[in-house]
Amino acid sequence: MSPTRSILRLAPALAGICLSSAALAQTCEVRSGPKPPAVVELYTSEGCSSCPPADRWLSTLKPQDGVLALSFHVNYWNHLGWRDPFATPDTTARQYRLKEALGGKYVYTPQVVHNGRDHRDWTGQTARDLKPLPPASAPGLRLSRQGNVVTAHLAASTAHPRLAGYWAVLQDGLVSRVTRGENAGEQLRHDHVVSLYQPVEPWTGAEAHTTQLTLPAGSHPRVAFVVTNPTLTQPVQALVLQCPT
């Protein structure tokens, strides 16, 4: 075999090595600090005329201010003539789960839930008014992403016999021109929209735990993981990973 042919046969192998190195270079991660954020969930709908003010308020809450804001669009207003493009059965089911946990008689929009509790006094509040999760019971959390796979690494926690959690893929700057329903003629803007909600089954809190999420195709710069009690309704830790696009 000639030296030239040997070099040509080696080229694909070397290319594979270079590709692996490039993939490793694209890994990014974030670790939880001593102070967990406040977790604010908004249940909203583009078919609800009283929801736009709540949507605008949620947009004022920024991760750098110590708040994880989550906009869950629900689908039970779709019958009014406008189908909310961001509502899913999964995000709607989460609100019904919270209703049961909080002992509510019905679901409603806009509903704000702060650290697992119904929060009706949100109007005019800033991030400073929203208390963070208690740090003493927050387990250590690290998020890492390589390609389209995001991994949550949970430290052992003696404060919680059992833990669960959920993934939330977040999108910002979404705009809709509503043509029917209660908001007909309005252009609505949304941030912190949960475009994918995926619960994670409970695990033993006293043991370290890892769980992964494979992202759909496309760019998803912000991915959150929220650690909760076994019913998925009371957050105890939360972290957002934002990788360069």
C-alpha positions in Angstrom: 0.0 0.0 0.0 1.3 3.4 -0.9 1.9 6.1 1.7 -0.6 8.3 -0.1 -3.4 5.7 0.3 -2.5 5.2 4.0 -2.9 8.9 4.6 -6.3 8.9 2.8 -7.5 6.0 4.9 -6.4 7.8 8.1 -8.2 11.0 7.1 -11.8 9.9 8.1 -10.5 8.6 11.5 -8.7 11.9 12.2 -11.9 13.8 11.1 -13.8 11.8 13.7 -11.3 12.7 16.4 -11.7 16.3 15.5 -15.5 16.1 15.5 -15.4 14.5 19.0 -13.2 17.3 20.3 -15.5 19.9 18.8 -18.5 18.2 20.5 -16.8 18.2 23.8 -15.9 21.9 23.4 -19.6 22.6 23.1 -20.5 21.3 26.5 -21.7 24.0 28.9 -22.9 23.7 32.5 -24.2 25.6 35.5 -24.2 24.8 39.2 -26.6 25.9 41.9 -25.3 28.5 44.4 -26.0 29.0 48.1 -29.3 30.8 47.4 -32.0 29.1 45.2 -34.3 31.3 43.2 -38.0 32.1 43.7 -40.1 30.0 41.4 -43.0 31.8 39.8 -45.5 29.9 37.6 -48.1 31.8 35.6 -51.1 30.0 34.1 -52.3 32.0 31.2 -54.1 31.8 27.8 -54.3 33.9 24.7 -58.0 33.3 24.8 -58.4 35.1 28.1 -58.9 38.9 28.1 -57.6 39.4 31.6 -54.3 37.5 30.9 -52.2 40.1 28.9 -51.4 42.2 32.0 -50.1 39.1 33.8 -48.1 38.2 30.8 -46.5 41.6 30.7 -45.8 41.4 34.5 -44.1 38.0 34.1 -41.8 39.5 31.4 -40.4 41.9 34.0 -39.0 39.0 36.1 -35.5 38.2 35.0 -33.2 35.2 36.0 -30.5 37.6 37.0 -32.8 39.0 39.7 -33.1 35.6 41.4 -36.4 34.5 39.9 -37.3 31.5 37.7 -40.4 32.6 35.8 -42.4 30.0 34.0 -45.4 30.7 31.7 -47.7 27.7 31.4 -50.3 28.3 28.6 -53.5 26.3 29.1 -55.9 25.0 26.5 -59.4 25.3 28.2 -60.1 28.7 26.7 -59.6 27.4 23.1 -63.3 26.9 22.7 -63.9 30.7 22.6 -62.7 30.9 19.0 -58.9 31.3 19.4 -56.6 28.3 19.7 -53.6 29.3 21.9 -50.5 28.1 19.9 -48.5 27.7 23.1 -51.0 25.7 25.1 -50.5 21.9 25.5 -52.4 19.1 27.3 -49.3 18.6 29.6 -49.1 22.3 30.7 -52.8 22.3 31.3 -52.7 19.1 33.3 -50.1 20.7 35.6 -52.5 23.4 36.6 -55.1 20.8 37.5 -52.6 18.9 39.5 -51.8 22.2 41.4 -55.5 22.8 42.0 -55.8 19.5 43.8 -52.7 20.1 45.8 -53.9 23.5 46.9 -57.4 22.4 47.6 -58.9 24.8 45.0 -62.4 24.4 43.6 -61.6 25.3 40.1 -58.8 26.4 37.7 -58.6 29.9 36.5 -56.4 32.4 34.5 -54.4 34.3 35.1 -53.1 32.3 38.1 -49.8 33.1 39.6 -48.2 30.4 41.9 -45.2 31.5 43.9 -43.0 28.7 45.4 -45.9 26.3 45.2 -48.6 28.6 46.7 -51.4 30.6 45.1 -50.2 34.2 44.8 -53.0 36.7 44.1 -51.1 39.9 45.1 -48.7 39.9 42.1 -49.9 43.2 40.6 -47.1 45.8 40.9 -44.6 43.5 42.6 -41.0 43.3 41.6 -38.5 40.5 41.9 -37.5 41.9 45.3 -41.0 41.2 46.6 -40.8 37.5 45.8 -39.1 35.4 48.4 -36.7 32.8 47.2 -36.9 29.1 48.1 -35.5 28.2 51.5 -31.8 27.5 51.1 -31.5 25.1 54.0 -33.5 22.4 52.3 -32.4 23.0 48.7 -30.3 20.0 47.3 -27.3 20.7 45.2 -28.0 20.8 41.5 -25.8 20.9 38.4 -27.1 21.1 34.8 -24.9 20.2 31.8 -25.6 20.1 28.1 -23.8 18.4 25.2 -25.5 18.7 21.9 -29.2 18.2 22.4 -28.9 16.3 25.6 -29.2 18.1 29.0 -28.3 16.2 32.2 -29.4 17.2 35.7 -27.0 16.0 38.5 -28.7 16.0 41.9 -26.7 15.7 45.1 -28.0 13.6 48.0 -30.3 15.4 50.4 -31.1 14.3 53.9 -33.8 17.0 54.1 -36.1 15.1 51.7 -36.9 11.4 51.8 -38.3 11.5 48.3 -37.9 14.1 45.5 -39.3 14.5 42.0 -38.9 17.2 39.4 -39.6 18.5 36.0 -37.9 19.9 32.9 -39.1 23.1 31.3 -37.8 24.3 27.9 -38.3 28.1 27.8 -38.8 30.5 24.9 -38.8 34.3 25.0 -39.9 37.0 22.7 -42.8 35.1 21.2 -45.4 37.3 19.4 -49.0 36.4 18.3 -51.5 38.4 16.4 -54.8 37.2 17.8 -57.7 37.3 15.3 -60.6 35.7 17.2 -61.8 35.3 20.8 -61.6 37.7 23.7 -58.3 39.2 22.6 -59.2 39.6 18.9 -57.2 42.3 17.2 -54.5 42.3 19.9 -50.8 41.6 19.3 -49.6 39.6 22.4 -45.9 39.2 23.4 -44.8 36.4 25.7 -41.6 35.5 27.6 -40.6 32.5 29.7 -43.0 30.3 27.8 -42.8 26.6 28.7 -42.8 25.1 25.2 -41.9 21.6 26.6 -42.9 20.3 30.1 -41.6 16.9 31.1 -42.1 15.6 34.7 -39.5 13.2 36.2 -40.5 10.3 38.4 -39.7 10.5 42.1 -36.4 9.2 43.5 -34.8 8.6 46.9 -33.6 12.0 48.2 -30.8 10.5 50.3 -29.1 9.2 47.1 -27.5 11.2 44.3 -29.5 11.1 41.2 -29.2 12.0 37.5 -31.8 12.5 34.8 -31.6 13.6 31.2 -33.7 15.4 28.7 -33.2 15.1 24.9 -34.2 18.4 23.3 -36.3 18.6 20.2 -34.5 19.7 17.0 -33.8 23.4 16.9 -32.2 26.0 19.2 -33.3 26.0 22.8 -31.0 28.4 24.7 -32.8 28.1 28.0 -33.6 24.9 29.8 -34.8 24.8 33.5 -34.9 21.9 35.9 -37.1 22.3 39.0 -36.7 19.9 41.9 -40.0 19.3 43.8 -41.7 17.2 46.4 -43.0 13.8 45.1 -46.3 15.3 43.9 -44.5 17.8 41.6 -46.3 20.7 43.2 -43.9 22.1 45.8 -40.5 23.3 44.5 -37.4 23.0 46.6 -34.6 23.9 44.1 -34.4 25.2 40.6 -31.8 26.0 38.0 -31.6 27.4 34.5 -29.0 26.5 31.9 -28.4 29.0 29.1 -25.9 27.9 26.5 -24.4 30.1 23.7 -26.4 29.8 20.5 
